């Protein structure tokens, strides 16, 4: 959600180009858990829990996209 907010705030010129770069790439990039996400999917698949891995994948991606849109909507409402 935070990344969606920051991207939209940058598009609306609410935080400026330097603030956008700092917050989107620097701060949000540091919060990324992509490697953990990938490891968990691989571990579940290796443990023959393919259904759990697929569910985790779908829910995580859907929530990530949904929260990005929610953050962008919040930024639009503020700017």
mmCIF file of the N, C-alpha and C atoms, coordinates in Angstrom:
data_MODEL
# 
_entry.id   MODEL 
# 
loop_
_atom_site.group_PDB 
_atom_site.id 
_atom_site.type_symbol 
_atom_site.label_atom_id 
_atom_site.label_alt_id 
_atom_site.label_comp_id 
_atom_site.label_asym_id 
_atom_site.label_entity_id 
_atom_site.label_seq_id 
_atom_site.pdbx_PDB_ins_code 
_atom_site.Cartn_x 
_atom_site.Cartn_y 
_atom_site.Cartn_z 
_atom_site.occupancy 
_atom_site.B_iso_or_equiv 
_atom_site.pdbx_formal_charge 
_atom_site.auth_seq_id 
_atom_site.auth_comp_id 
_atom_site.auth_asym_id 
_atom_site.auth_atom_id 
_atom_site.pdbx_PDB_model_num 
ATOM 1   N N  . UNK A 1 1  ? 0.833  -1.183  0.000   1.00 0.00 ? 1  UNK A N  1 
ATOM 2   C CA . UNK A 1 1  ? 0.000  0.000   0.000   1.00 0.00 ? 1  UNK A CA 1 
ATOM 3   C C  . UNK A 1 1  ? 0.880  1.249   0.000   1.00 0.00 ? 1  UNK A C  1 
ATOM 4   N N  . UNK A 1 2  ? 1.940  1.201   0.795   1.00 0.00 ? 2  UNK A N  1 
ATOM 5   C CA . UNK A 1 2  ? 2.828  2.356   0.870   1.00 0.00 ? 2  UNK A CA 1 
ATOM 6   C C  . UNK A 1 2  ? 3.463  2.661   -0.480  1.00 0.00 ? 2  UNK A C  1 
ATOM 7   N N  . UNK A 1 3  ? 3.882  1.631   -1.192  1.00 0.00 ? 3  UNK A N  1 
ATOM 8   C CA . UNK A 1 3  ? 4.498  1.856   -2.499  1.00 0.00 ? 3  UNK A CA 1 
ATOM 9   C C  . UNK A 1 3  ? 3.490  2.458   -3.475  1.00 0.00 ? 3  UNK A C  1 
ATOM 10  N N  . UNK A 1 4  ? 2.271  1.966   -3.482  1.00 0.00 ? 4  UNK A N  1 
ATOM 11  C CA . UNK A 1 4  ? 1.233  2.546   -4.348  1.00 0.00 ? 4  UNK A CA 1 
ATOM 12  C C  . UNK A 1 4  ? 0.992  4.005   -4.021  1.00 0.00 ? 4  UNK A C  1 
ATOM 13  N N  . UNK A 1 5  ? 0.978  4.334   -2.735  1.00 0.00 ? 5  UNK A N  1 
ATOM 14  C CA . UNK A 1 5  ? 0.802  5.720   -2.296  1.00 0.00 ? 5  UNK A CA 1 
ATOM 15  C C  . UNK A 1 5  ? 1.956  6.589   -2.788  1.00 0.00 ? 5  UNK A C  1 
ATOM 16  N N  . UNK A 1 6  ? 3.181  6.118   -2.599  1.00 0.00 ? 6  UNK A N  1 
ATOM 17  C CA . UNK A 1 6  ? 4.368  6.892   -2.975  1.00 0.00 ? 6  UNK A CA 1 
ATOM 18  C C  . UNK A 1 6  ? 4.432  7.105   -4.486  1.00 0.00 ? 6  UNK A C  1 
ATOM 19  N N  . UNK A 1 7  ? 4.132  6.077   -5.257  1.00 0.00 ? 7  UNK A N  1 
ATOM 20  C CA . UNK A 1 7  ? 4.159  6.199   -6.715  1.00 0.00 ? 7  UNK A CA 1 
ATOM 21  C C  . UNK A 1 7  ? 3.127  7.213   -7.183  1.00 0.00 ? 7  UNK A C  1 
ATOM 22  N N  . UNK A 1 8  ? 1.932  7.142   -6.640  1.00 0.00 ? 8  UNK A N  1 
ATOM 23  C CA . UNK A 1 8  ? 0.888  8.085   -7.051  1.00 0.00 ? 8  UNK A CA 1 
ATOM 24  C C  . UNK A 1 8  ? 1.202  9.496   -6.579  1.00 0.00 ? 8  UNK A C  1 
ATOM 25  N N  . UNK A 1 9  ? 1.734  9.631   -5.375  1.00 0.00 ? 9  UNK A N  1 
ATOM 26  C CA . UNK A 1 9  ? 2.115  10.958  -4.877  1.00 0.00 ? 9  UNK A CA 1 
ATOM 27  C C  . UNK A 1 9  ? 3.204  11.554  -5.759  1.00 0.00 ? 9  UNK A C  1 
ATOM 28  N N  . UNK A 1 10 ? 4.117  10.729  -6.248  1.00 0.00 ? 10 UNK A N  1 
ATOM 29  C CA . UNK A 1 10 ? 5.142  11.205  -7.173  1.00 0.00 ? 10 UNK A CA 1 
ATOM 30  C C  . UNK A 1 10 ? 4.539  11.645  -8.497  1.00 0.00 ? 10 UNK A C  1 
ATOM 31  N N  . UNK A 1 11 ? 3.558  10.905  -8.977  1.00 0.00 ? 11 UNK A N  1 
ATOM 32  C CA . UNK A 1 11 ? 2.889  11.249  -10.233 1.00 0.00 ? 11 UNK A CA 1 
ATOM 33  C C  . UNK A 1 11 ? 2.105  12.543  -10.102 1.00 0.00 ? 11 UNK A C  1 
ATOM 34  N N  . UNK A 1 12 ? 1.588  12.813  -8.911  1.00 0.00 ? 12 UNK A N  1 
ATOM 35  C CA . UNK A 1 12 ? 0.806  14.022  -8.664  1.00 0.00 ? 12 UNK A CA 1 
ATOM 36  C C  . UNK A 1 12 ? 1.703  15.197  -8.258  1.00 0.00 ? 12 UNK A C  1 
ATOM 37  N N  . UNK A 1 13 ? 3.020  14.976  -8.247  1.00 0.00 ? 13 UNK A N  1 
ATOM 38  C CA . UNK A 1 13 ? 4.003  15.968  -7.808  1.00 0.00 ? 13 UNK A CA 1 
ATOM 39  C C  . UNK A 1 13 ? 3.796  16.393  -6.367  1.00 0.00 ? 13 UNK A C  1 
ATOM 40  N N  . UNK A 1 14 ? 3.270  15.488  -5.552  1.00 0.00 ? 14 UNK A N  1 
ATOM 41  C CA . UNK A 1 14 ? 3.033  15.787  -4.145  1.00 0.00 ? 14 UNK A CA 1 
ATOM 42  C C  . UNK A 1 14 ? 4.268  15.659  -3.281  1.00 0.00 ? 14 UNK A C  1 
ATOM 43  N N  . UNK A 1 15 ? 5.259  14.882  -3.747  1.00 0.00 ? 15 UNK A N  1 
ATOM 44  C CA . UNK A 1 15 ? 6.453  14.684  -2.927  1.00 0.00 ? 15 UNK A CA 1 
ATOM 45  C C  . UNK A 1 15 ? 7.739  15.040  -3.664  1.00 0.00 ? 15 UNK A C  1 
ATOM 46  N N  . UNK A 1 16 ? 7.638  15.462  -4.903  1.00 0.00 ? 16 UNK A N  1 
ATOM 47  C CA . UNK A 1 16 ? 8.809  15.854  -5.681  1.00 0.00 ? 16 UNK A CA 1 
ATOM 48  C C  . UNK A 1 16 ? 9.609  14.654  -6.160  1.00 0.00 ? 16 UNK A C  1 
ATOM 49  N N  . UNK A 1 17 ? 10.463 14.875  -7.159  1.00 0.00 ? 17 UNK A N  1 
ATOM 50  C CA . UNK A 1 17 ? 11.210 13.755  -7.733  1.00 0.00 ? 17 UNK A CA 1 
ATOM 51  C C  . UNK A 1 17 ? 12.215 13.129  -6.774  1.00 0.00 ? 17 UNK A C  1 
ATOM 52  N N  . UNK A 1 18 ? 12.838 13.945  -5.935  1.00 0.00 ? 18 UNK A N  1 
ATOM 53  C CA . UNK A 1 18 ? 13.809 13.397  -4.987  1.00 0.00 ? 18 UNK A CA 1 
ATOM 54  C C  . UNK A 1 18 ? 13.112 12.594  -3.892  1.00 0.00 ? 18 UNK A C  1 
ATOM 55  N N  . UNK A 1 19 ? 11.999 13.108  -3.405  1.00 0.00 ? 19 UNK A N  1 
ATOM 56  C CA . UNK A 1 19 ? 11.222 12.379  -2.405  1.00 0.00 ? 19 UNK A CA 1 
ATOM 57  C C  . UNK A 1 19 ? 10.681 11.078  -2.967  1.00 0.00 ? 19 UNK A C  1 
ATOM 58  N N  . UNK A 1 20 ? 10.244 11.133  -4.219  1.00 0.00 ? 20 UNK A N  1 
ATOM 59  C CA . UNK A 1 20 ? 9.732  9.929   -4.874  1.00 0.00 ? 20 UNK A CA 1 
ATOM 60  C C  . UNK A 1 20 ? 10.822 8.873   -4.976  1.00 0.00 ? 20 UNK A C  1 
ATOM 61  N N  . UNK A 1 21 ? 11.994 9.254   -5.444  1.00 0.00 ? 21 UNK A N  1 
ATOM 62  C CA . UNK A 1 21 ? 13.098 8.296   -5.588  1.00 0.00 ? 21 UNK A CA 1 
ATOM 63  C C  . UNK A 1 21 ? 13.516 7.731   -4.233  1.00 0.00 ? 21 UNK A C  1 
ATOM 64  N N  . UNK A 1 22 ? 13.625 8.601   -3.245  1.00 0.00 ? 22 UNK A N  1 
ATOM 65  C CA . UNK A 1 22 ? 14.040 8.161   -1.916  1.00 0.00 ? 22 UNK A CA 1 
ATOM 66  C C  . UNK A 1 22 ? 13.041 7.182   -1.317  1.00 0.00 ? 22 UNK A C  1 
ATOM 67  N N  . UNK A 1 23 ? 11.777 7.532   -1.381  1.00 0.00 ? 23 UNK A N  1 
ATOM 68  C CA . UNK A 1 23 ? 10.767 6.696   -0.738  1.00 0.00 ? 23 UNK A CA 1 
ATOM 69  C C  . UNK A 1 23 ? 10.435 5.432   -1.522  1.00 0.00 ? 23 UNK A C  1 
ATOM 70  N N  . UNK A 1 24 ? 10.313 5.539   -2.850  1.00 0.00 ? 24 UNK A N  1 
ATOM 71  C CA . UNK A 1 24 ? 9.909  4.357   -3.619  1.00 0.00 ? 24 UNK A CA 1 
ATOM 72  C C  . UNK A 1 24 ? 11.047 3.354   -3.746  1.00 0.00 ? 24 UNK A C  1 
ATOM 73  N N  . UNK A 1 25 ? 12.214 3.811   -4.155  1.00 0.00 ? 25 UNK A N  1 
ATOM 74  C CA . UNK A 1 25 ? 13.333 2.891   -4.360  1.00 0.00 ? 25 UNK A CA 1 
ATOM 75  C C  . UNK A 1 25 ? 14.068 2.602   -3.065  1.00 0.00 ? 25 UNK A C  1 
ATOM 76  N N  . UNK A 1 26 ? 14.345 3.649   -2.310  1.00 0.00 ? 26 UNK A N  1 
ATOM 77  C CA . UNK A 1 26 ? 15.121 3.482   -1.082  1.00 0.00 ? 26 UNK A CA 1 
ATOM 78  C C  . UNK A 1 26 ? 14.357 2.808   0.035   1.00 0.00 ? 26 UNK A C  1 
ATOM 79  N N  . UNK A 1 27 ? 13.338 3.473   0.545   1.00 0.00 ? 27 UNK A N  1 
ATOM 80  C CA . UNK A 1 27 ? 12.618 2.965   1.706   1.00 0.00 ? 27 UNK A CA 1 
ATOM 81  C C  . UNK A 1 27 ? 11.788 1.729   1.379   1.00 0.00 ? 27 UNK A C  1 
ATOM 82  N N  . UNK A 1 28 ? 10.941 1.811   0.357   1.00 0.00 ? 28 UNK A N  1 
ATOM 83  C CA . UNK A 1 28 ? 10.085 0.666   0.021   1.00 0.00 ? 28 UNK A CA 1 
ATOM 84  C C  . UNK A 1 28 ? 10.908 -0.502  -0.517  1.00 0.00 ? 28 UNK A C  1 
ATOM 85  N N  . UNK A 1 29 ? 11.986 -0.203  -1.225  1.00 0.00 ? 29 UNK A N  1 
ATOM 86  C CA . UNK A 1 29 ? 12.849 -1.266  -1.725  1.00 0.00 ? 29 UNK A CA 1 
ATOM 87  C C  . UNK A 1 29 ? 13.491 -2.037  -0.596  1.00 0.00 ? 29 UNK A C  1 
ATOM 88  N N  . UNK A 1 30 ? 13.813 -1.334  0.485   1.00 0.00 ? 30 UNK A N  1 
ATOM 89  C CA . UNK A 1 30 ? 14.414 -1.995  1.639   1.00 0.00 ? 30 UNK A CA 1 
ATOM 90  C C  . UNK A 1 30 ? 13.408 -2.889  2.353   1.00 0.00 ? 30 UNK A C  1 
ATOM 91  N N  . UNK A 1 31 ? 12.148 -2.607  2.193   1.00 0.00 ? 31 UNK A N  1 
ATOM 92  C CA . UNK A 1 31 ? 11.112 -3.406  2.834   1.00 0.00 ? 31 UNK A CA 1 
ATOM 93  C C  . UNK A 1 31 ? 10.714 -4.635  2.018   1.00 0.00 ? 31 UNK A C  1 
ATOM 94  N N  . UNK A 1 32 ? 11.272 -4.759  0.842   1.00 0.00 ? 32 UNK A N  1 
ATOM 95  C CA . UNK A 1 32 ? 10.899 -5.854  -0.047  1.00 0.00 ? 32 UNK A CA 1 
ATOM 96  C C  . UNK A 1 32 ? 11.219 -7.210  0.569   1.00 0.00 ? 32 UNK A C  1 
ATOM 97  N N  . UNK A 1 33 ? 10.287 -8.087  0.441   1.00 0.00 ? 33 UNK A N  1 
ATOM 98  C CA . UNK A 1 33 ? 10.494 -9.448  0.953   1.00 0.00 ? 33 UNK A CA 1 
ATOM 99  C C  . UNK A 1 33 ? 10.375 -10.461 -0.177  1.00 0.00 ? 33 UNK A C  1 
ATOM 100 N N  . UNK A 1 34 ? 10.741 -10.037 -1.370  1.00 0.00 ? 34 UNK A N  1 
ATOM 101 C CA . UNK A 1 34 ? 10.608 -10.906 -2.530  1.00 0.00 ? 34 UNK A CA 1 
ATOM 102 C C  . UNK A 1 34 ? 11.390 -12.201 -2.365  1.00 0.00 ? 34 UNK A C  1 
ATOM 103 N N  . UNK A 1 35 ? 12.610 -12.105 -1.828  1.00 0.00 ? 35 UNK A N  1 
ATOM 104 C CA . UNK A 1 35 ? 13.422 -13.315 -1.689  1.00 0.00 ? 35 UNK A CA 1 
ATOM 105 C C  . UNK A 1 35 ? 12.787 -14.288 -0.698  1.00 0.00 ? 35 UNK A C  1 
ATOM 106 N N  . UNK A 1 36 ? 12.221 -13.782 0.380   1.00 0.00 ? 36 UNK A N  1 
ATOM 107 C CA . UNK A 1 36 ? 11.545 -14.639 1.346   1.00 0.00 ? 36 UNK A CA 1 
ATOM 108 C C  . UNK A 1 36 ? 10.298 -15.260 0.720   1.00 0.00 ? 36 UNK A C  1 
ATOM 109 N N  . UNK A 1 37 ? 9.564  -14.463 -0.015  1.00 0.00 ? 37 UNK A N  1 
ATOM 110 C CA . UNK A 1 37 ? 8.369  -14.937 -0.702  1.00 0.00 ? 37 UNK A CA 1 
ATOM 111 C C  . UNK A 1 37 ? 8.727  -16.081 -1.650  1.00 0.00 ? 37 UNK A C  1 
ATOM 112 N N  . UNK A 1 38 ? 9.763  -15.891 -2.452  1.00 0.00 ? 38 UNK A N  1 
ATOM 113 C CA . UNK A 1 38 ? 10.196 -16.920 -3.396  1.00 0.00 ? 38 UNK A CA 1 
ATOM 114 C C  . UNK A 1 38 ? 10.653 -18.179 -2.667  1.00 0.00 ? 38 UNK A C  1 
ATOM 115 N N  . UNK A 1 39 ? 11.399 -17.986 -1.579  1.00 0.00 ? 39 UNK A N  1 
ATOM 116 C CA . UNK A 1 39 ? 11.884 -19.131 -0.809  1.00 0.00 ? 39 UNK A CA 1 
ATOM 117 C C  . UNK A 1 39 ? 10.716 -19.933 -0.225  1.00 0.00 ? 39 UNK A C  1 
ATOM 118 N N  . UNK A 1 40 ? 9.725  -19.250 0.308   1.00 0.00 ? 40 UNK A N  1 
ATOM 119 C CA . UNK A 1 40 ? 8.569  -19.944 0.886   1.00 0.00 ? 40 UNK A CA 1 
ATOM 120 C C  . UNK A 1 40 ? 7.807  -20.736 -0.170  1.00 0.00 ? 40 UNK A C  1 
ATOM 121 N N  . UNK A 1 41 ? 7.634  -20.165 -1.350  1.00 0.00 ? 41 UNK A N  1 
ATOM 122 C CA . UNK A 1 41 ? 6.955  -20.874 -2.441  1.00 0.00 ? 41 UNK A CA 1 
ATOM 123 C C  . UNK A 1 41 ? 7.751  -22.128 -2.813  1.00 0.00 ? 41 UNK A C  1 
ATOM 124 N N  . UNK A 1 42 ? 9.055  -21.964 -2.959  1.00 0.00 ? 42 UNK A N  1 
ATOM 125 C CA . UNK A 1 42 ? 9.911  -23.099 -3.303  1.00 0.00 ? 42 UNK A CA 1 
ATOM 126 C C  . UNK A 1 42 ? 9.892  -24.170 -2.214  1.00 0.00 ? 42 UNK A C  1 
ATOM 127 N N  . UNK A 1 43 ? 9.948  -23.743 -0.946  1.00 0.00 ? 43 UNK A N  1 
ATOM 128 C CA . UNK A 1 43 ? 9.936  -24.701 0.165   1.00 0.00 ? 43 UNK A CA 1 
ATOM 129 C C  . UNK A 1 43 ? 8.626  -25.477 0.213   1.00 0.00 ? 43 UNK A C  1 
ATOM 130 N N  . UNK A 1 44 ? 7.512  -24.798 0.017   1.00 0.00 ? 44 UNK A N  1 
ATOM 131 C CA . UNK A 1 44 ? 6.216  -25.488 0.012   1.00 0.00 ? 44 UNK A CA 1 
ATOM 132 C C  . UNK A 1 44 ? 6.130  -26.468 -1.144  1.00 0.00 ? 44 UNK A C  1 
ATOM 133 N N  . UNK A 1 45 ? 6.601  -26.043 -2.305  1.00 0.00 ? 45 UNK A N  1 
ATOM 134 C CA . UNK A 1 45 ? 6.565  -26.919 -3.474  1.00 0.00 ? 45 UNK A CA 1 
ATOM 135 C C  . UNK A 1 45 ? 7.463  -28.136 -3.262  1.00 0.00 ? 45 UNK A C  1 
ATOM 136 N N  . UNK A 1 46 ? 8.649  -27.912 -2.707  1.00 0.00 ? 46 UNK A N  1 
ATOM 137 C CA . UNK A 1 46 ? 9.582  -29.020 -2.440  1.00 0.00 ? 46 UNK A CA 1 
ATOM 138 C C  . UNK A 1 46 ? 9.021  -29.996 -1.421  1.00 0.00 ? 46 UNK A C  1 
ATOM 139 N N  . UNK A 1 47 ? 8.212  -29.491 -0.497  1.00 0.00 ? 47 UNK A N  1 
ATOM 140 C CA . UNK A 1 47 ? 7.595  -30.341 0.515   1.00 0.00 ? 47 UNK A CA 1 
ATOM 141 C C  . UNK A 1 47 ? 6.289  -30.962 0.014   1.00 0.00 ? 47 UNK A C  1 
ATOM 142 N N  . UNK A 1 48 ? 6.075  -30.856 -1.279  1.00 0.00 ? 48 UNK A N  1 
ATOM 143 C CA . UNK A 1 48 ? 4.872  -31.417 -1.926  1.00 0.00 ? 48 UNK A CA 1 
ATOM 144 C C  . UNK A 1 48 ? 3.583  -30.820 -1.384  1.00 0.00 ? 48 UNK A C  1 
ATOM 145 N N  . UNK A 1 49 ? 3.634  -29.537 -1.128  1.00 0.00 ? 49 UNK A N  1 
ATOM 146 C CA . UNK A 1 49 ? 2.458  -28.784 -0.695  1.00 0.00 ? 49 UNK A CA 1 
ATOM 147 C C  . UNK A 1 49 ? 2.108  -27.774 -1.782  1.00 0.00 ? 49 UNK A C  1 
ATOM 148 N N  . UNK A 1 50 ? 1.927  -28.286 -2.987  1.00 0.00 ? 50 UNK A N  1 
ATOM 149 C CA . UNK A 1 50 ? 1.707  -27.429 -4.151  1.00 0.00 ? 50 UNK A CA 1 
ATOM 150 C C  . UNK A 1 50 ? 0.435  -26.593 -4.024  1.00 0.00 ? 50 UNK A C  1 
ATOM 151 N N  . UNK A 1 51 ? -0.610 -27.154 -3.452  1.00 0.00 ? 51 UNK A N  1 
ATOM 152 C CA . UNK A 1 51 ? -1.859 -26.408 -3.287  1.00 0.00 ? 51 UNK A CA 1 
ATOM 153 C C  . UNK A 1 51 ? -1.663 -25.230 -2.345  1.00 0.00 ? 51 UNK A C  1 
ATOM 154 N N  . UNK A 1 52 ? -0.952 -25.463 -1.242  1.00 0.00 ? 52 UNK A N  1 
ATOM 155 C CA . UNK A 1 52 ? -0.662 -24.373 -0.303  1.00 0.00 ? 52 UNK A CA 1 
ATOM 156 C C  . UNK A 1 52 ? 0.216  -23.319 -0.971  1.00 0.00 ? 52 UNK A C  1 
ATOM 157 N N  . UNK A 1 53 ? 1.206  -23.755 -1.749  1.00 0.00 ? 53 UNK A N  1 
ATOM 158 C CA . UNK A 1 53 ? 2.092  -22.815 -2.445  1.00 0.00 ? 53 UNK A CA 1 
ATOM 159 C C  . UNK A 1 53 ? 1.303  -21.969 -3.446  1.00 0.00 ? 53 UNK A C  1 
ATOM 160 N N  . UNK A 1 54 ? 0.410  -22.603 -4.191  1.00 0.00 ? 54 UNK A N  1 
ATOM 161 C CA . UNK A 1 54 ? -0.400 -21.869 -5.164  1.00 0.00 ? 54 UNK A CA 1 
ATOM 162 C C  . UNK A 1 54 ? -1.327 -20.877 -4.472  1.00 0.00 ? 54 UNK A C  1 
ATOM 163 N N  . UNK A 1 55 ? -1.940 -21.297 -3.381  1.00 0.00 ? 55 UNK A N  1 
ATOM 164 C CA . UNK A 1 55 ? -2.808 -20.393 -2.623  1.00 0.00 ? 55 UNK A CA 1 
ATOM 165 C C  . UNK A 1 55 ? -2.046 -19.209 -2.067  1.00 0.00 ? 55 UNK A C  1 
ATOM 166 N N  . UNK A 1 56 ? -0.874 -19.471 -1.509  1.00 0.00 ? 56 UNK A N  1 
ATOM 167 C CA . UNK A 1 56 ? -0.028 -18.409 -0.962  1.00 0.00 ? 56 UNK A CA 1 
ATOM 168 C C  . UNK A 1 56 ? 0.378  -17.429 -2.062  1.00 0.00 ? 56 UNK A C  1 
ATOM 169 N N  . UNK A 1 57 ? 0.746  -17.967 -3.202  1.00 0.00 ? 57 UNK A N  1 
ATOM 170 C CA . UNK A 1 57 ? 1.128  -17.134 -4.337  1.00 0.00 ? 57 UNK A CA 1 
ATOM 171 C C  . UNK A 1 57 ? -0.025 -16.235 -4.772  1.00 0.00 ? 57 UNK A C  1 
ATOM 172 N N  . UNK A 1 58 ? -1.192 -16.823 -4.984  1.00 0.00 ? 58 UNK A N  1 
ATOM 173 C CA . UNK A 1 58 ? -2.342 -16.058 -5.471  1.00 0.00 ? 58 UNK A CA 1 
ATOM 174 C C  . UNK A 1 58 ? -2.804 -15.003 -4.469  1.00 0.00 ? 58 UNK A C  1 
ATOM 175 N N  . UNK A 1 59 ? -2.891 -15.378 -3.195  1.00 0.00 ? 59 UNK A N  1 
ATOM 176 C CA . UNK A 1 59 ? -3.348 -14.426 -2.183  1.00 0.00 ? 59 UNK A CA 1 
ATOM 177 C C  . UNK A 1 59 ? -2.346 -13.287 -2.021  1.00 0.00 ? 59 UNK A C  1 
ATOM 178 N N  . UNK A 1 60 ? -1.061 -13.605 -1.994  1.00 0.00 ? 60 UNK A N  1 
ATOM 179 C CA . UNK A 1 60 ? -0.039 -12.582 -1.824  1.00 0.00 ? 60 UNK A CA 1 
ATOM 180 C C  . UNK A 1 60 ? -0.028 -11.601 -2.987  1.00 0.00 ? 60 UNK A C  1 
ATOM 181 N N  . UNK A 1 61 ? -0.080 -12.105 -4.201  1.00 0.00 ? 61 UNK A N  1 
ATOM 182 C CA . UNK A 1 61 ? -0.067 -11.233 -5.374  1.00 0.00 ? 61 UNK A CA 1 
ATOM 183 C C  . UNK A 1 61 ? -1.345 -10.395 -5.429  1.00 0.00 ? 61 UNK A C  1 
ATOM 184 N N  . UNK A 1 62 ? -2.489 -11.011 -5.181  1.00 0.00 ? 62 UNK A N  1 
ATOM 185 C CA . UNK A 1 62 ? -3.757 -10.277 -5.226  1.00 0.00 ? 62 UNK A CA 1 
ATOM 186 C C  . UNK A 1 62 ? -3.798 -9.178  -4.171  1.00 0.00 ? 62 UNK A C  1 
ATOM 187 N N  . UNK A 1 63 ? -3.362 -9.502  -2.952  1.00 0.00 ? 63 UNK A N  1 
ATOM 188 C CA . UNK A 1 63 ? -3.340 -8.482  -1.906  1.00 0.00 ? 63 UNK A CA 1 
ATOM 189 C C  . UNK A 1 63 ? -2.339 -7.375  -2.222  1.00 0.00 ? 63 UNK A C  1 
ATOM 190 N N  . UNK A 1 64 ? -1.188 -7.740  -2.760  1.00 0.00 ? 64 UNK A N  1 
ATOM 191 C CA . UNK A 1 64 ? -0.186 -6.740  -3.120  1.00 0.00 ? 64 UNK A CA 1 
ATOM 192 C C  . UNK A 1 64 ? -0.706 -5.756  -4.150  1.00 0.00 ? 64 UNK A C  1 
ATOM 193 N N  . UNK A 1 65 ? -1.344 -6.278  -5.179  1.00 0.00 ? 65 UNK A N  1 
ATOM 194 C CA . UNK A 1 65 ? -1.899 -5.410  -6.221  1.00 0.00 ? 65 UNK A CA 1 
ATOM 195 C C  . UNK A 1 65 ? -3.044 -4.571  -5.662  1.00 0.00 ? 65 UNK A C  1 
ATOM 196 N N  . UNK A 1 66 ? -3.921 -5.199  -4.893  1.00 0.00 ? 66 UNK A N  1 
ATOM 197 C CA . UNK A 1 66 ? -5.051 -4.468  -4.316  1.00 0.00 ? 66 UNK A CA 1 
ATOM 198 C C  . UNK A 1 66 ? -4.602 -3.341  -3.390  1.00 0.00 ? 66 UNK A C  1 
ATOM 199 N N  . UNK A 1 67 ? -3.616 -3.618  -2.560  1.00 0.00 ? 67 UNK A N  1 
ATOM 200 C CA . UNK A 1 67 ? -3.117 -2.591  -1.650  1.00 0.00 ? 67 UNK A CA 1 
ATOM 201 C C  . UNK A 1 67 ? -2.368 -1.489  -2.393  1.00 0.00 ? 67 UNK A C  1 
ATOM 202 N N  . UNK A 1 68 ? -1.723 -1.815  -3.494  1.00 0.00 ? 68 UNK A N  1 
ATOM 203 C CA . UNK A 1 68 ? -1.079 -0.780  -4.305  1.00 0.00 ? 68 UNK A CA 1 
ATOM 204 C C  . UNK A 1 68 ? -2.116 0.189   -4.860  1.00 0.00 ? 68 UNK A C  1 
ATOM 205 N N  . UNK A 1 69 ? -3.225 -0.350  -5.336  1.00 0.00 ? 69 UNK A N  1 
ATOM 206 C CA . UNK A 1 69 ? -4.304 0.511   -5.836  1.00 0.00 ? 69 UNK A CA 1 
ATOM 207 C C  . UNK A 1 69 ? -4.912 1.331   -4.693  1.00 0.00 ? 69 UNK A C  1 
ATOM 208 N N  . UNK A 1 70 ? -5.050 0.738   -3.516  1.00 0.00 ? 70 UNK A N  1 
ATOM 209 C CA . UNK A 1 70 ? -5.583 1.485   -2.372  1.00 0.00 ? 70 UNK A CA 1 
ATOM 210 C C  . UNK A 1 70 ? -4.653 2.634   -1.989  1.00 0.00 ? 70 UNK A C  1 
ATOM 211 N N  . UNK A 1 71 ? -3.355 2.379   -2.001  1.00 0.00 ? 71 UNK A N  1 
ATOM 212 C CA . UNK A 1 71 ? -2.395 3.446   -1.703  1.00 0.00 ? 71 UNK A CA 1 
ATOM 213 C C  . UNK A 1 71 ? -2.436 4.547   -2.730  1.00 0.00 ? 71 UNK A C  1 
ATOM 214 N N  . UNK A 1 72 ? -2.551 4.175   -4.004  1.00 0.00 ? 72 UNK A N  1 
ATOM 215 C CA . UNK A 1 72 ? -2.644 5.181   -5.080  1.00 0.00 ? 72 UNK A CA 1 
ATOM 216 C C  . UNK A 1 72 ? -3.914 6.012   -4.929  1.00 0.00 ? 72 UNK A C  1 
ATOM 217 N N  . UNK A 1 73 ? -5.018 5.380   -4.551  1.00 0.00 ? 73 UNK A N  1 
ATOM 218 C CA . UNK A 1 73 ? -6.268 6.110   -4.340  1.00 0.00 ? 73 UNK A CA 1 
ATOM 219 C C  . UNK A 1 73 ? -6.149 7.083   -3.166  1.00 0.00 ? 73 UNK A C  1 
ATOM 220 N N  . UNK A 1 74 ? -5.451 6.665   -2.118  1.00 0.00 ? 74 UNK A N  1 
ATOM 221 C CA . UNK A 1 74 ? -5.252 7.541   -0.965  1.00 0.00 ? 74 UNK A CA 1 
ATOM 222 C C  . UNK A 1 74 ? -4.409 8.755   -1.355  1.00 0.00 ? 74 UNK A C  1 
ATOM 223 N N  . UNK A 1 75 ? -3.369 8.539   -2.160  1.00 0.00 ? 75 UNK A N  1 
ATOM 224 C CA . UNK A 1 75 ? -2.528 9.656   -2.605  1.00 0.00 ? 75 UNK A CA 1 
ATOM 225 C C  . UNK A 1 75 ? -3.313 10.605  -3.490  1.00 0.00 ? 75 UNK A C  1 
ATOM 226 N N  . UNK A 1 76 ? -4.151 10.065  -4.370  1.00 0.00 ? 76 UNK A N  1 
ATOM 227 C CA . UNK A 1 76 ? -4.984 10.893  -5.236  1.00 0.00 ? 76 UNK A CA 1 
ATOM 228 C C  . UNK A 1 76 ? -5.947 11.732  -4.406  1.00 0.00 ? 76 UNK A C  1 
ATOM 229 N N  . UNK A 1 77 ? -6.493 11.152  -3.360  1.00 0.00 ? 77 UNK A N  1 
ATOM 230 C CA . UNK A 1 77 ? -7.425 11.888  -2.505  1.00 0.00 ? 77 UNK A CA 1 
ATOM 231 C C  . UNK A 1 77 ? -6.725 13.030  -1.757  1.00 0.00 ? 77 UNK A C  1 
ATOM 232 N N  . UNK A 1 78 ? -5.446 12.842  -1.434  1.00 0.00 ? 78 UNK A N  1 
ATOM 233 C CA . UNK A 1 78 ? -4.709 13.870  -0.714  1.00 0.00 ? 78 UNK A CA 1 
ATOM 234 C C  . UNK A 1 78 ? -4.165 14.975  -1.616  1.00 0.00 ? 78 UNK A C  1 
ATOM 235 N N  . UNK A 1 79 ? -3.881 14.620  -2.894  1.00 0.00 ? 79 UNK A N  1 
ATOM 236 C CA . UNK A 1 79 ? -3.329 15.627  -3.790  1.00 0.00 ? 79 UNK A CA 1 
ATOM 237 C C  . UNK A 1 79 ? -4.288 15.884  -4.882  1.00 0.00 ? 79 UNK A C  1 
# 
